[in-house]
């Protein structure tokens, strides 16, 4: 049975992550917090109670983050890996480095769901573990998620391999890209196909352009801002860089409204972008746009989509109209940025 989760998502955000070298050397800073949507609270390790989180604040081991019903937060570890803490969730930063100096990032999920982009820093071997009290989902790289609820521990991967272990450290299952698993006490952990939503919107580009998609609510995005600046905080989204150059962004497509497509020039020359949608694996529509671009230039268009059904997890995409490309004027859509700030990402502020 395929798992069709909703496109519970989070946004691409920007925050100026300034960490002093002395703080890093002392191990005082484990990660940085960015507030995507309020309310978000932080309970400092050893603190007396929660306080409103401040965008760009440093996190230490033992700090707890709690998001409200509409809150979304992003935790950025020092190696660039990010974890989006989705609405109605609570997590604790448990560890940022292992005893041998390697990056061994751990996040304890008390309740709710998270979506992570795990990266490898140059010259370092690292991993990220998303944990409950009884199980952990660990990956060295890729796009993974996990949820803790009264029904057990669930984890997913869209890209990369995930090892599911129990509290004794024994491996219960190994997930490959496109699988999910449900871990419950004394029951076998069986990998199954992972489908984030029945409808899917896919963007494929060729030529010197980097695609990034903003979801209709304006808070979520997935894609690329530079050749080595990848953003993915949309639950279940897939972002991949290919050869040629070719780029892929795939997001849940069961939302009514306008998806905003932003194209950033990675060089000069002609490009082609194919926009398509599927429902239950079958093609629904396809359209191509083409043009030329300059390095650092940004173009934008809207994909106005109609769907049947109120639940984005199962809604059926019916049709879409694609507006003409126009130069981004820094006003619409709002600035989309990555965290940490990278000067190579146009529009970052």
C-alpha positions, -999 to +999 in steps of 0.1 A: +000+000+000+014+034-010+017+061+016+000+093+004+008+120+029-004+155+025+018+182+012+025+194+047+053+217+039+075+245+048+090+274+032+124+285+018+136+311+041+164+334+046+183+344+077+217+358+082+235+330+100+264+347+117+284+323+139+316+335+154+347+313+151+352+313+189+316+301+195+320+273+171+354+263+185+339+261+220+310+240+207+285+265+221+266+268+188+250+236+174+227+252+148+208+283+139+170+288+140+150+307+114+113+315+119+094+308+087+059+314+102+049+323+137+042+311+163+076+294+171+089+291+206+123+281+220+129+265+253+166+269+261+185+240+276+183+245+313+158+273+309+127+280+329+102+281+301+094+289+265+100+322+249+092+335+214+119+324+189+139+351+172+148+348+136+185+339+132+191+330+168+218+304+177+208+270+191+228+250+216+226+213+223+195+206+244+175+236+231+139+227+223+118+242+195+080+242+194+058+253+165+022+263+169-008+253+147+004+276+119+041+279+129+070+267+108+107+268+118+140+259+100+170+245+119+203+249+100+232+229+112+267+241+109+274+219+079+245+233+059+220+205+065+185+219+073+155+205+091+121+221+086+100+218+118+064+217+105+033+230+122+023+215+155+056+199+162+082+199+190+119+189+187+151+190+207+186+195+193+204+166+209+239+165+193+258+184+166+292+167+167+303+132+178+331+125+202+356+119+174+349+153+159+327+141+130+294+157+124+267+135+141+236+156+140+207+144+160+172+157+164+147+142+189+111+145+178+087+148+208+057+153+186+049+162+150+067+160+117+100+173+102+114+174+067+152+175+062+178+181+035+210+163+046+242+175+030+279+165+032+303+193+040+335+193+020+361+170+036+338+158+064+317+127+069+285+135+086+250+121+092+217+133+105+195+112+128+158+120+133+148+102+165+120+092+188+126+075+221+124+041+205+136+045+169+159+066+147+161+074+109+196+082+099+210+094+066+243+106+053+227+127+025+194+132+008+159+143+014+142+126+044+115+131+069+101+116+101+071+119+123+063+109+158+027+103+169+006+081+191+006+055+163+044+052+163+074+065+143+071+070+106+100+080+082+104+087+045+130+093+019+128+109-015+165+109-021+192+089-003+193+059+019+178+058+054+187+033+081+159+027+106+173+015+140+158+007+173+168+019+208+195-008+209+211+005+177+200-026+157+189-020+121+152-027+116+151-017+079+170+002+052+149+025+030+160+035-005+148+066-024+110+066-028+101+045+003+086+050+037+083+028+068+062+026+100+080+015+131+060+002+161+071-019+191+075-056+184+062-053+148+083-057+117+094-025+099+085-030+062+096-005+035+067+006+012+064+030-017+062+067-007+038+089-027+035+124-011+003+132-030-018+117-058-012+148-080+023+159-088+037+190-105+070+185-123+094+211-136+123+200-158+147+226-172+176+224-196+201+252-204+216+278-180+185+282-158+178+271-122+142+264-114+125+271-080+088+265-073+068+284-046+037+267-035+003+284-037+003+295+000+035+315-007+054+301+022+068+269+008+094+264-019+117+239-034+144+242-061+177+259-068+190+295-063+225+288-076+242+257-090+253+247-055+225+263-035+196+238-032+165+245-012+139+219-003+115+225+026+083+212+009+073+179+025+077+151-001+093+173-028+122+161-049+150+183-062+177+170-084+206+184-104+214+165-136+239+168-163+237+189-194+228+210-174+194+197-164+174+203-133+144+187-118+119+200-092+089+179-083+063+191-057+029+178-045+004+191-071-030+188-053-033+225-044-058+248-060-042+282-071-010+296-084+024+279-082+051+305-088+080+294-110+113+314-106+141+309-130+176+321-121+203+325-147+233+303-141+249+315-173+240+331-206+221+315-234+189+298-244+169+275-222+138+253-222+115+245-193+089+217-194+060+220-170+038+189-165+014+174-141+004+138-133-025+123-114-020+088-100+009+084-123-010+094-155-002+126-174-027+154-172-011+184-190+023+194-204+036+228-216+070+241-226+084+276-222+116+288-237+137+319-238+172+333-231+187+345-199+218+363-185+239+353-155+222+363-123+190+374-141+157+362-126+125+354-146+092+345-131+058+330-142+027+316-126+012+282-131-025+287-124-039+252-116-074+239-111-080+207-090-110+186-080-112+178-043-105+198-011-078+175+003-044+183-013-033+148-006-059+132-029-072+161-050-071+155-088-053+181-109-075+190-139-058+217-159-035+247-157-027+279-175+009+292-176+015+330-177+042+345-199+076+349-185+085+383-170+115+398-153+113+395-115+109+430-101+118+421-064+082+428-055+062+398-068+068+371-057+085+381-025+122+374-021+131+338-020+163+330-003+183+302+012+197+297+046+225+303+053+228+333+031+249+328+000+261+358-020+257+336-051+220+335-046+204+364-065+178+383-044+191+372-011+189+399+016 
